[in-house]
Amino acid sequence: MQAVREREERRVDVGADAALTLEAYADTIVPGEKRWPGDRAVAGVAAGGGAVAAGALELLRWDATGVHDGLEDLANLVNDHARTYAAEAGLTLDETVPPFVALDYEDRVKLIVKLTTPGHPEKDFWVLLSLFCNMAFDSAAHLHTAQAIEDGHPGLEAMGITKPDADGLWRFQDFGYGRQLAPLHPDTTPSGSPA
């Protein structure tokens, strides 16, 4: 539990507009359902929880990512790109939300495809941000796995990750290749470690 507290202390906070923008970006990468009827960040184009419900913003804010200090800048940059995209496409943006959030889902996708296309000068930033959004969903890297499963993490649940045994360890009744590849060493401890 101490490690979780320390990890929380190393998270960087971002402003409300940046948080909304980053959630909209994450939802475009791994879409989910709206959290409430007026949710603007989550477009609601998929059933179940997506990257936002999986904790993408929390993972991005974690200092282990290396992008935590630049989140405000990334949010501002993608909003600048959204303004340019909207002007080029002849779209009128709702000014009550950040520009990227004001785009509908299809336009968000088109913009991210443009930003992550080989040859785009900022491609590395956007690919990295996209990878972290995926990571929040498919591995819950920012959470303790057993607790994430217990809490119903949408990505781990979607992948069918099962709960550990009562002692907190995962054991599998069937061998991964359908057969045992090697016999267990006689000096192996009950926890599975070599003696």
C-alpha positions in Angstrom: 0.0 0.0 0.0 2.9 2.3 0.7 4.1 1.9 -2.9 0.6 3.0 -4.1 0.7 6.1 -1.9 4.2 7.0 -3.1 3.0 6.6 -6.7 0.1 8.9 -6.1 2.4 11.5 -4.7 4.5 11.4 -7.9 1.5 12.3 -10.1 1.4 15.6 -11.8 -1.9 17.6 -11.8 -3.1 19.3 -15.0 -5.7 22.0 -15.5 -9.3 21.2 -16.2 -9.1 22.0 -20.0 -5.9 19.9 -20.4 -7.6 17.0 -18.5 -10.7 17.2 -20.7 -8.5 17.4 -23.8 -6.3 14.4 -22.8 -9.4 12.4 -22.0 -10.8 13.1 -25.4 -7.5 12.0 -27.0 -7.5 8.8 -24.9 -11.1 8.1 -25.8 -10.3 8.5 -29.5 -7.5 5.9 -29.1 -9.6 3.3 -27.1 -13.2 4.5 -27.3 -15.7 3.8 -24.5 -19.2 4.7 -23.4 -20.1 8.1 -22.0 -19.7 8.4 -18.2 -22.8 10.6 -18.0 -25.2 12.0 -20.6 -23.4 15.3 -21.1 -19.9 13.9 -21.2 -18.0 15.8 -23.8 -14.6 14.2 -23.6 -15.9 10.6 -24.1 -17.7 10.5 -27.5 -19.6 7.3 -26.5 -19.0 5.4 -29.8 -18.3 2.1 -28.0 -20.0 0.0 -25.3 -18.2 -0.5 -22.0 -15.3 1.3 -20.6 -12.5 2.5 -22.8 -9.2 4.2 -22.1 -10.7 6.9 -20.0 -12.5 4.5 -17.7 -9.3 2.4 -17.6 -7.5 5.4 -16.1 -5.6 6.9 -19.0 -5.3 10.3 -17.4 -4.0 8.8 -14.2 -1.4 6.8 -16.1 -0.3 9.9 -18.1 0.0 11.9 -14.9 2.3 9.3 -13.4 6.0 10.4 -13.4 7.1 6.9 -14.6 5.7 7.8 -18.1 8.2 10.6 -18.7 5.5 12.7 -20.4 3.9 13.9 -17.1 5.6 17.3 -17.0 4.6 18.0 -20.6 0.9 17.2 -20.5 -0.3 20.8 -20.5 1.9 21.5 -23.5 0.6 18.4 -25.3 -3.0 19.4 -24.6 -2.3 22.9 -25.9 -0.6 21.6 -29.0 -3.4 19.2 -29.9 -5.9 22.0 -29.3 -3.9 24.2 -31.7 -4.0 21.4 -34.3 -7.7 21.0 -33.7 -8.3 24.7 -34.4 -6.2 24.5 -37.6 -8.0 21.2 -38.6 -11.4 22.8 -38.0 -10.6 25.9 -40.0 -9.3 23.8 -43.0 -12.4 21.6 -42.8 -14.8 24.6 -42.5 -16.0 23.4 -39.1 -17.3 25.8 -36.4 -16.1 24.7 -32.9 -18.1 25.0 -29.7 -16.1 27.5 -27.7 -17.3 26.3 -24.3 -14.9 23.3 -24.5 -11.3 22.9 -25.7 -11.0 22.7 -29.5 -10.1 19.0 -29.6 -13.0 18.1 -27.4 -15.3 20.1 -29.6 -14.5 17.9 -32.6 -16.8 15.0 -33.2 -15.3 11.5 -32.9 -14.7 11.0 -36.7 -12.8 14.3 -36.9 -10.8 13.5 -33.8 -9.8 10.2 -35.5 -8.8 12.0 -38.7 -6.7 14.5 -36.8 -4.9 11.8 -34.8 -4.2 9.9 -38.0 -2.7 13.0 -39.5 -0.6 13.7 -36.4 0.7 10.1 -36.3 1.5 9.7 -40.0 5.1 9.0 -40.8 6.8 12.2 -41.8 4.7 14.4 -39.4 7.3 16.5 -37.5 5.5 15.8 -34.1 4.7 12.1 -34.8 6.8 10.8 -32.0 4.8 12.8 -29.4 1.4 11.6 -30.6 2.5 8.0 -31.0 3.9 8.0 -27.5 0.7 9.6 -26.1 -1.4 7.0 -28.0 0.7 4.1 -26.7 0.2 5.3 -23.1 -3.6 5.5 -23.7 -3.5 1.9 -24.9 -1.3 0.9 -22.0 -3.9 2.2 -19.5 -6.5 -0.1 -21.1 -4.6 -3.2 -22.0 -2.2 -3.6 -19.0 -3.3 -1.1 -16.3 0.4 -0.4 -15.8 -0.4 2.4 -13.3 -2.4 0.1 -11.0 -1.8 -3.0 -8.9 -3.1 -5.8 -11.1 -5.0 -7.7 -8.5 -6.7 -4.5 -7.2 -7.5 -3.4 -10.8 -9.2 -6.7 -11.5 -11.1 -6.6 -8.2 -12.3 -3.1 -9.1 -13.5 -4.2 -12.5 -10.8 -2.6 -14.7 -12.5 -2.5 -18.2 -9.4 -3.5 -20.2 -8.3 -6.4 -18.0 -11.9 -7.6 -17.9 -12.2 -7.4 -21.7 -9.1 -9.5 -22.1 -10.4 -12.1 -19.6 -7.7 -11.7 -17.0 -8.8 -13.8 -14.1 -8.5 -13.1 -10.4 -5.6 -14.5 -8.5 -5.9 -17.4 -6.1 -6.8 -16.6 -2.5 -3.1 -16.2 -1.7 -2.7 -13.5 -4.4 -0.8 -15.7 -6.8 -2.0 -16.7 -10.3 -1.9 -20.3 -11.2 -3.1 -21.9 -14.4 -4.5 -25.4 -14.5 -3.8 -25.8 -18.2 -0.4 -25.4 -19.7 -0.1 -22.5 -22.2 1.0 -24.7 -25.1 -1.4 -27.5 -24.3 1.4 -29.6 -22.7 4.0 -29.3 -20.1 7.2 -28.1 -21.7 9.5 -29.2 -18.9 9.2 -30.9 -15.5 9.2 -28.8 -12.4 12.7 -28.7 -10.8 12.6 -30.7 -7.6 14.1 -27.8 -5.5 11.5 -25.3 -6.6 9.9 -23.5 -3.6 6.1 -23.5 -3.2 6.1 -19.9 -4.5 7.7 -21.1 -7.8 11.1 -19.7 -7.1 14.3 -21.7 -7.7 15.8 -23.0 -4.5 
